[in-house]
Amino acid sequence: METITDPARLAMYTRAMRKTARPVVLVPDSDAGQQVLMQAARRIPRAVVVGVVSIASSAPSGALPADVVFVDSTPAPHVLVDDSPSLTRTVRLIGLAHCTDIMVSELHFDEVLRLQQAITDLALEVTVHTLPTLREPDGLALARVNALLSDDERHAALALSAALTAGAHEAPKGDDAVLAAARAVFDVAPNITLTSLEILSGRLFARATVGEHELVDTMDIRLNE
């Protein structure tokens, strides 16, 4: 594995890999199981996996199963894509890495949809691959924020996945039933506040706050045909 801090050097490396007809798979810095995303990226035949960590990230670059780790210290952008610094950063990384593919988690599914729209609108030749939300043994969606939760906050946070599961069970009855079932869980769950609940491209997506922490979760509610 090679660690690169210079964007120009990253571009030179990935251009060389593209000339050998190898797919370059970008795995941006993620709070939703970046190592698993990289392992999935390796399943693409002959893939060159480029993992990204931000300069402020606590993730140890040496522990990432990538061919190249890019430590991103590029400055904040002045022109934003969809008024989103995080989306703009991802689009910029696509350009820097000259990638053919990008691997992301479905956890922040609203951002995944915005990324796909930006790729379409900007005519970028890159394919988006997603992995289902990873979960801890108690069902909580895997995210870095989990380490900041107290025992009581973690117990309260479990209502988020419970609500999505309740909603998913009502999928055969239609979207209104899905949303009603999920909201019913939040109505009785203590110490958690629902801030957003919607259905996005066949997935139930929710945001909630526990104490000072914002949590997100998503669950596929599409019916098997």
C-alpha positions as a Python dict, from the first residue, in 0.01 Angstrom:
ca = {
    (1, 'M'): (0, 0, 0),
    (2, 'E'): (121, 350, -82),
    (3, 'T'): (21, 668, 98),
    (4, 'I'): (-7, 982, -115),
    (5, 'T'): (-56, 1337, 11),
    (6, 'D'): (4, 1531, -311),
    (7, 'P'): (-304, 1558, -539),
    (8, 'A'): (-82, 1584, -849),
    (9, 'R'): (94, 1262, -758),
    (10, 'L'): (-240, 1089, -705),
    (11, 'A'): (-357, 1205, -1049),
    (12, 'M'): (-35, 1081, -1210),
    (13, 'Y'): (-67, 740, -1044),
    (14, 'T'): (-431, 686, -1134),
    (15, 'R'): (-380, 804, -1493),
    (16, 'A'): (-107, 541, -1527),
    (17, 'M'): (-340, 272, -1390),
    (18, 'R'): (-616, 375, -1632),
    (19, 'K'): (-372, 338, -1923),
    (20, 'T'): (-327, -26, -1826),
    (21, 'A'): (-706, -70, -1861),
    (22, 'R'): (-749, -133, -1489),
    (23, 'P'): (-1058, 8, -1317),
    (24, 'V'): (-981, 268, -1050),
    (25, 'V'): (-1225, 242, -761),
    (26, 'L'): (-1254, 540, -527),
    (27, 'V'): (-1363, 483, -166),
    (28, 'P'): (-1412, 823, 1),
    (29, 'D'): (-1365, 879, 372),
    (30, 'S'): (-1672, 726, 534),
    (31, 'D'): (-1812, 693, 884),
    (32, 'A'): (-2003, 383, 777),
    (33, 'G'): (-1741, 109, 754),
    (34, 'Q'): (-1474, 222, 510),
    (35, 'Q'): (-1274, -99, 541),
    (36, 'V'): (-1574, -307, 435),
    (37, 'L'): (-1634, -71, 142),
    (38, 'M'): (-1275, -121, 32),
    (39, 'Q'): (-1306, -498, 59),
    (40, 'A'): (-1614, -476, -163),
    (41, 'A'): (-1422, -258, -408),
    (42, 'R'): (-1159, -530, -436),
    (43, 'R'): (-1422, -766, -576),
    (44, 'I'): (-1428, -561, -896),
    (45, 'P'): (-1193, -754, -1129),
    (46, 'R'): (-841, -607, -1150),
    (47, 'A'): (-947, -305, -944),
    (48, 'V'): (-703, -49, -815),
    (49, 'V'): (-856, 67, -487),
    (50, 'V'): (-798, 428, -383),
    (51, 'G'): (-900, 496, -24),
    (52, 'V'): (-935, 851, 102),
    (53, 'V'): (-888, 983, 453),
    (54, 'S'): (-925, 1348, 544),
    (55, 'I'): (-641, 1525, 717),
    (56, 'A'): (-860, 1552, 1026),
    (57, 'S'): (-970, 1189, 1021),
    (58, 'S'): (-880, 963, 1309),
    (59, 'A'): (-878, 659, 1081),
    (60, 'P'): (-530, 499, 1065),
    (61, 'S'): (-437, 494, 698),
    (62, 'G'): (-209, 196, 751),
    (63, 'A'): (-508, -19, 851),
    (64, 'L'): (-700, 38, 529),
    (65, 'P'): (-701, -243, 267),
    (66, 'A'): (-632, -14, -28),
    (67, 'D'): (-369, -6, -300),
    (68, 'V'): (-332, 368, -243),
    (69, 'V'): (-444, 586, 47),
    (70, 'F'): (-485, 953, -35),
    (71, 'V'): (-463, 1183, 266),
    (72, 'D'): (-683, 1471, 155),
    (73, 'S'): (-575, 1812, 278),
    (74, 'T'): (-709, 2011, -17),
    (75, 'P'): (-867, 2347, 76),
    (76, 'A'): (-1238, 2409, 109),
    (77, 'P'): (-1401, 2471, -230),
    (78, 'H'): (-1528, 2813, -335),
    (79, 'V'): (-1785, 2685, -585),
    (80, 'L'): (-2023, 2429, -440),
    (81, 'V'): (-2210, 2147, -611),
    (82, 'D'): (-2572, 2155, -492),
    (83, 'D'): (-2466, 2390, -208),
    (84, 'S'): (-2296, 2096, -38),
    (85, 'P'): (-1930, 2102, 75),
    (86, 'S'): (-1926, 1724, 127),
    (87, 'L'): (-2074, 1650, -216),
    (88, 'T'): (-1836, 1898, -377),
    (89, 'R'): (-1543, 1727, -207),
    (90, 'T'): (-1653, 1388, -340),
    (91, 'V'): (-1692, 1522, -694),
    (92, 'R'): (-1347, 1680, -669),
    (93, 'L'): (-1202, 1347, -553),
    (94, 'I'): (-1359, 1178, -856),
    (95, 'G'): (-1170, 1425, -1074),
    (96, 'L'): (-842, 1389, -886),
    (97, 'A'): (-854, 1009, -888),
    (98, 'H'): (-967, 971, -1250),
    (99, 'C'): (-1176, 687, -1115),
    (100, 'T'): (-1402, 457, -1313),
    (101, 'D'): (-1605, 356, -1008),
    (102, 'I'): (-1691, 486, -663),
    (103, 'M'): (-1798, 272, -367),
    (104, 'V'): (-2024, 427, -100),
    (105, 'S'): (-2254, 315, 179),
    (106, 'E'): (-2632, 348, 163),
    (107, 'L'): (-2633, 485, 520),
    (108, 'H'): (-2646, 847, 400),
    (109, 'F'): (-2880, 757, 117),
    (110, 'D'): (-2992, 1113, 53),
    (111, 'E'): (-2630, 1201, -23),
    (112, 'V'): (-2595, 897, -249),
    (113, 'L'): (-2887, 1021, -460),
    (114, 'R'): (-2738, 1370, -481),
    (115, 'L'): (-2402, 1222, -583),
    (116, 'Q'): (-2563, 1019, -860),
    (117, 'Q'): (-2751, 1329, -982),
    (118, 'A'): (-2430, 1534, -985),
    (119, 'I'): (-2250, 1262, -1182),
    (120, 'T'): (-2534, 1256, -1435),
    (121, 'D'): (-2560, 1635, -1464),
    (122, 'L'): (-2184, 1681, -1503),
    (123, 'A'): (-2154, 1387, -1748),
    (124, 'L'): (-1887, 1218, -1537),
    (125, 'E'): (-1790, 872, -1659),
    (126, 'V'): (-1800, 698, -1324),
    (127, 'T'): (-2024, 421, -1188),
    (128, 'V'): (-2167, 445, -837),
    (129, 'H'): (-2174, 122, -634),
    (130, 'T'): (-2353, 104, -299),
    (131, 'L'): (-2338, -133, -5),
    (132, 'P'): (-2633, -182, 231),
    (133, 'T'): (-2609, -11, 568),
    (134, 'L'): (-2371, -197, 797),
    (135, 'R'): (-2496, -267, 1149),
    (136, 'E'): (-2353, -337, 1489),
    (137, 'P'): (-2472, -651, 1675),
    (138, 'D'): (-2753, -461, 1850),
    (139, 'G'): (-2886, -329, 1517),
    (140, 'L'): (-2752, 25, 1539),
    (141, 'A'): (-2628, 150, 1202),
    (142, 'L'): (-2248, 151, 1198),
    (143, 'A'): (-2119, 509, 1225),
    (144, 'R'): (-1840, 693, 1402),
    (145, 'V'): (-2091, 888, 1609),
    (146, 'N'): (-2179, 568, 1794),
    (147, 'A'): (-1854, 590, 1991),
    (148, 'L'): (-1968, 926, 2130),
    (149, 'L'): (-2297, 794, 2271),
    (150, 'S'): (-2338, 724, 2640),
    (151, 'D'): (-2500, 396, 2743),
    (152, 'D'): (-2836, 569, 2787),
    (153, 'E'): (-2804, 751, 2454),
    (154, 'R'): (-2715, 430, 2274),
    (155, 'H'): (-3021, 260, 2421),
    (156, 'A'): (-3238, 547, 2300),
    (157, 'A'): (-3074, 539, 1956),
    (158, 'L'): (-3186, 180, 1901),
    (159, 'A'): (-3536, 316, 1836),
    (160, 'L'): (-3408, 442, 1499),
    (161, 'S'): (-3342, 98, 1351),
    (162, 'A'): (-3649, -39, 1529),
    (163, 'A'): (-3868, 224, 1361),
    (164, 'L'): (-3728, 148, 1016),
    (165, 'T'): (-3779, -224, 1071),
    (166, 'A'): (-4139, -163, 1174),
    (167, 'G'): (-4190, 45, 863),
    (168, 'A'): (-4032, -215, 637),
    (169, 'H'): (-4275, -481, 764),
    (170, 'E'): (-4562, -266, 634),
    (171, 'A'): (-4415, -230, 284),
    (172, 'P'): (-4682, -452, 119),
    (173, 'K'): (-4947, -206, 239),
    (174, 'G'): (-4793, 97, 69),
    (175, 'D'): (-4586, 403, 153),
    (176, 'D'): (-4838, 564, 389),
    (177, 'A'): (-4847, 250, 604),
    (178, 'V'): (-4468, 233, 607),
    (179, 'L'): (-4433, 591, 730),
    (180, 'A'): (-4711, 553, 986),
    (181, 'A'): (-4555, 240, 1138),
    (182, 'A'): (-4216, 403, 1165),
    (183, 'R'): (-4357, 720, 1322),
    (184, 'A'): (-4552, 512, 1574),
    (185, 'V'): (-4225, 378, 1715),
    (186, 'F'): (-4084, 729, 1755),
    (187, 'D'): (-4407, 842, 1923),
    (188, 'V'): (-4343, 610, 2218),
    (189, 'A'): (-3962, 595, 2219),
    (190, 'P'): (-3802, 809, 2492),
    (191, 'N'): (-3506, 1045, 2457),
    (192, 'I'): (-3493, 1045, 2076),
    (193, 'T'): (-3634, 1313, 1846),
    (194, 'L'): (-3729, 1237, 1487),
    (195, 'T'): (-3623, 1520, 1253),
    (196, 'S'): (-3681, 1364, 910),
    (197, 'L'): (-3858, 1057, 776),
    (198, 'E'): (-3907, 992, 405),
    (199, 'I'): (-3902, 729, 135),
    (200, 'L'): (-3624, 776, -120),
    (201, 'S'): (-3602, 547, -423),
    (202, 'G'): (-3744, 248, -242),
    (203, 'R'): (-3563, 307, 86),
    (204, 'L'): (-3695, 435, 416),
    (205, 'F'): (-3460, 709, 537),
    (206, 'A'): (-3463, 880, 877),
    (207, 'R'): (-3273, 1140, 1076),
    (208, 'A'): (-3304, 1174, 1450),
    (209, 'T'): (-3126, 1339, 1740),
    (210, 'V'): (-3020, 1178, 2065),
    (211, 'G'): (-2879, 1427, 2310),
    (212, 'E'): (-2644, 1646, 2102),
    (213, 'H'): (-2585, 1381, 1838),
    (214, 'E'): (-2751, 1348, 1497),
    (215, 'L'): (-2806, 993, 1372),
    (216, 'V'): (-2918, 867, 1034),
    (217, 'D'): (-3034, 527, 915),
    (218, 'T'): (-3186, 376, 603),
    (219, 'M'): (-3351, 48, 514),
    (220, 'D'): (-3451, -105, 182),
    (221, 'I'): (-3829, -148, 168),
    (222, 'R'): (-3859, -263, -192),
    (223, 'L'): (-4065, -578, -227),
    (224, 'N'): (-3900, -884, -374),
    (225, 'E'): (-4060, -972, -704),
}
